[in-house]
Amino acid sequence: MTAFAITQPGRILFGRGEAAKTAGVIRAYGDRVLIVHGANRDRASWLQVPAAEVQGLPCAGEPTLAMLEEALYRTRAFAPKVVVGLGGGAVMDLAKALAALIPAPDGPMEHLEVVGKGLPLRADPLPFIAIPTTAGTGAEVTKNAVIGLPEHGRKVSLRDDRMVAQLAIVDPALTDGCPRAVTLASGLDAVTQVIEPFVSCKATPYTDALTRPAIGLGMAALRRLMQGDDPGARDRLAWVSLCGGLALANAGLGAVHGLAGVIGGMTGAAHGAICGALLGPVLAANRAATSGAALARVDEVCAMLAGVLGCGVSEAPQALQDWAQAAGLSDLAALGVRAEMHAEIAQASVSASSMKGNPVALSEAALRRVLDQS
């Protein structure tokens, strides 16, 4: 068996009602608490922290470099001892980046990948506690924060093993009542993030143990939620999202996320919606381009999806795309991706860090075909 490492939070609490423990555990990490939350601060009002000083910071939309720099200016003066992220993936990214950079002696561009120097952090991050309120990104257990640079037309990562949360509290009850469109997009992101690490060329026995049981489970839970809210399906999708986050932190992702990072940077469209639009066509492209053990894994994924969608293995990528669009997911054109942008997106995506995990290197021509079909 090939040697591998495992990166994960120091502690994970999972289950309904676990969020009630938050206030009690935060105090152990420090008495000056920065809470990063969504744009609606009322949704964070339940979190009453018994600390000497608390500062709230709203996150309106997916974080950009300008947002991060402004937030750093505001929060360094507060000098928090612990950072709490309470919200969706965008909140987690901003909170994680702040925990990493508030103690840093330099700025974000020293550490951002692709457009910056990509250097390791020069100081240990602040303790970070993650409390997701959507089931999709798995960002509560990953070691990177995604930051948009609209002027470069890219989304890139700030990445360091030390950025993993000290504590992740995953309470599916916090996702109850999530709007249908958000559930669909974030749920497809969750499904993508158990599929891509499973077919990744960097997969390990640890990531296989997480992802193989979660693929069909996540697809079935999402399908159930498109029929109506269901606490059991919310629980299962939250578990799948957590598994995806743990898996991608250890086995990487693939072409869906390689393309999505570029598209998100160029259009500002929601990450989960982009991933959902790309997943079926990327599965088809990987199925056509792989052979041997890699093809067997892709076909195993297609068989799992086929079992939920009621189709043949070879039909699964198209059936998935058809189902998602019938459920209300937009195609790439509706998300702002014009046909004349496809060549530029494909060219930029080849060098994306997520592409390193794809089971086979897809050519620019293959990536353009994916975009045409999405």
N, C-alpha and C positions, 0 to 999 in steps of 0.2 A: 504494500500500500504506500503510495506517495505521501511524503510528509506534508502537513498543512498546519496553519495557525487558525485560531478562533478569536475574532474581535467581537465583543458584545458588551453591553452595559454591565456595571458591577452588580446591579439588582434590577429585576423586572417584576412589577406587580400587575397581574392580569385578572380581570373579572369584574362583574357588575358590583358596584359599591366600593371598589378599591380607591376611587378618587377621594372618598371621604377621609382617607388617611393622610392626604397631602399636607394639610396645615401642620399636622403633628411631626411629619418627617422633615419638613423644610428647615425647621429651627436648628436641626443638628448640623446643617451646612453653613450657618452664618446668620447674623442678625441684621444684615443690610441686603434686602432681596429685590432684585429686578425681575418683574413679571412682564414678559412680552406676550401680548394677546392680540386677538383680532381687532378689526376696526370698531366693532361694537363692544365697548368696555363692559356693558351690562352683562354680557355672557360670561364674564370673568368675576362677577360680583360675589359668586358663591365661595370663592377662594379667600377665606379670611386667614391671613398669615399672622401668627403670634410672634412678630418680629419687631425690633426697635424701629426700623425704618423700611418702608416699602415704596418702590417707585414703579408705576405702570407705564408701559410703552406700547401704544397701538401699532399694529402692522397692517397697513391697507394695501393689499396686493402683494404679488411676488416681489421679493426684495431686489433692488438694483444697487449698484455700487454707490450711487448718490445717496440712497436711503440708508445704506450701511454706514457711510461716512458721517452723515448727519446724526444717526443714532449713536455712533461712537462718541461724537463730540458731546452729546447730551448726557450719556451714561458714564463716561469716564469721570466726570465731575462728581457724580453720585457715589462712585467707588463701591459698587456692590461686591458682596462676598459670595453670592450665589445667583445664578440666572435660572429662571423658570420659564419654559415655553408652554403656553396653554392655547392650543388652536390647531389649525391645519398645517399642511406642509410648508406654506410660506412663513408662518409664524415660527415653526421649528428651525427653518433655515436661518432666519434673522437672529433668533435667540442663540442658536449654536455658534453663529459667526461672532456675535457679541461676546459670548463666553470665551471664545478663542482669542479675540483681538483686544478686549479691554485691557488685559495685562501686557499686551505686546508693545515693544518699544518702537515699532514701525507701523506702516500703514498696510491696507489690504493688498495693494498691488505687489508687495513683496512676496505674497503667499498664494495669490490666485493662479490657477492653472491656465495654460494656453495663452492668455493675454498678459499675464504677469510673469513674475520670476519663478513662481511655484516652489518657493523655498519652504523648508520646515519651519514651524513656529519656533521662535526663540525664547518663549516663556511658556510655562504650563498654563493651560486655560483655567478659567474659573470653574467651579463645580456647576454642572448643568443638569437640571431636572426637566424631563419631557413628559407632557400630558397631552396626547393627541385628542382632538375632538372630531376628526374625520378618519375614515378607514381607507387608506390608499397609499400614501407615500412611504410609510414605514420609517420616516425620517427621525422618529424618536429613538431609533437604535442604530443609526448609521454614523459614519465618521466623517461626513462631509456636509458642507452647506452650499447650496446652489445660489449663485448671485448673477443677476442679469446685467449685461453691459449693452444697452440699446445702441450706443454709438458704434459698437463693434458688431452689432447684430448677433450676439452670442450670449449663451448662459454657460457659466463655467463654475468650477468647484473650488472652494477652500477646503483642503483635506489634510487630516492628521489623525493618527490613531488615538491621540489623547482627546480628541473632540467628542468621543463617544460619551453619552450621558452616564453620570454616576447612578442615576435612578430613572427608570421609565415606568410611568403608571398608565396602563392601558385599560381604561374602563369603557366597555362598549356602550354603556348607558349614555355617555356623553355624545354618542353619534345618533341617538334616537331622534327622530324628527328631522334629520338632515334632508334638505330639499332633494327631490328626485333627480334632478339634473346633476347635482353635486355628487349624489350617491353613485350615479351611473359612471361619471367621469373618474371619480376617485376609485371606485370599485374596479374599473378596467385597468387603472394604474396598479392596483393591488394584484390583480391577476397577472398582469405583465411582469410584475416584479417577483413572482414565483416561477414564471415560465423562463424568463431570460437567465437567471442564475442556474436553472436546471439544465438548460441546453448550453450553458457557457463552457468555453474551453478551459475555464479555471474552476469548474465545479469540484467539490470535495465530498467525501462521505457525510460530513456535517451538513453541508448545504443541501445535499440530496435528501437527507432525513427530514429537513424542513420543507422542501419544495414539492417533492413527489406527492405526498398526501394532500397538499394544499391546492393543487391546480384545479382538480375537479370540484373540490369543496368550495373554493372561491367562486368559480363560475356558477355553480348551482345556487349559492347564497345570493349572488348578485341577480341572477334570474328571478329568484323568489322576491327580492326587494323591488324589482320592477313591477311586480304584480300587486304590491302593497307592503306597508311597513310590517316588520316582523322582528321581535326582539331576538329570537333564536338565530335568524339570518344575520342580524346585526352583529351578534356575538361571533358567529363563524367568520364573517368578513373581517372583523377586527383582528381575529387570530391570524387569518391569511395575510393581512397587511403587516402584522408583526413578523410573521415568518419571512415575508418578502424583504423587509428591512434587514433582518439578521442575515439572510442569504446574500443579498446584494453587497453588504458590507464585507463579505468574505469570498464571494465568487464573481463579483462584478455584474455587469448588465450586458447589453448588446445593441443591435442596430436600431431597435425602437427608440431607446434613450439617446443613442448617438445622433439620430435625426431630430429627436424631440428637443434636445438642447439648442440646436441651431434654429429650428423653427420657432421655438419660444422666444429666443433672443431677437429674431427678426420681426415677429408679429405681435408678441405680447399675449398670445392666446394661452388659455389655461393648460397647464402641463398634462393633467389627466386626460383631457379631451383629445389632445394631440396623440398621446400614447394609445388611446383607444382606437383612434382612426388608423394608426399605423400597424397595430398588432397583427391583424389578419394578413395584410399584404407582406409584412416582414416574415411571418411564419411560412407563407407560400414561397417567398424568395429563398429562405434558408432551406426549405425542403427541396427546392430545385437545385441548390448549389452544393449540398452536403452529400456525403456517402459514408458507408461503414457505420462505426459506432455513433458518430455525430448525427447521421440520418436516423438511426434507430431512436435516439433521444427525441428528435423533432417529431417523429412519427408517434412516439409514446405520448407526447403532449397532444398531438392531434387526436389520438384515440380517446384521451381523457375528455377533451372538449366535445368530441363527437358523441360520447356517452351522455352528455348533458344536453346537447343541442339536437340530438336525434338525427344524425347524418352519418355518412361514411367518413373514414379517416382522411381520404384525399380531399373530401369536400369541406373539412372542418375550417380551414382558414377563411374561405368565402362565406361559410355559414355563420361564423363568428362576426364577420364584418356586416353581413346582412342583418343579423339579430341586433347588433349594437345600433345600427342606423334606424331600424324599426322601433327600437326603444327610445329614440330621440337624439342619438349622438350625431353631431355635425361631421361632415367630411372636411378634408383639409381646405378645400376651396372656401367653404363657409367660415372657416377659421382664419381666413385672410391669406392663404397660401395661393398665389397666382401661378399659373402654369409657367410663366416666364421666370419664376424664381427657382424652379426645380433644379436646374443645372448648378446654380450657385449653392443651393442647400446641399446637394449631393457632394460637391467638391469640398465644402467646409466640413461636412460630417465625417469624411474619411479619417480626419485627424482627431476626432472627438475621443476623449478618454474611454467612454462607454463602449466604443467599437472594439476595444481590445478584448472584450469578453465574448464577442459574437462567435458562434461555433465555426464560422468560415469568414474569411475576408471578402466582403461584397464589393464589387467594382462600382465605380461611379455610375456606369450604365445601369447596373442592377438597382442601385439606390434611386436612380431617376425613374425606373419602372415602378418601384415601390411607391414613389410619390405620385406618379400618374394614376396608380390604382387606388390611392387612399382618398 
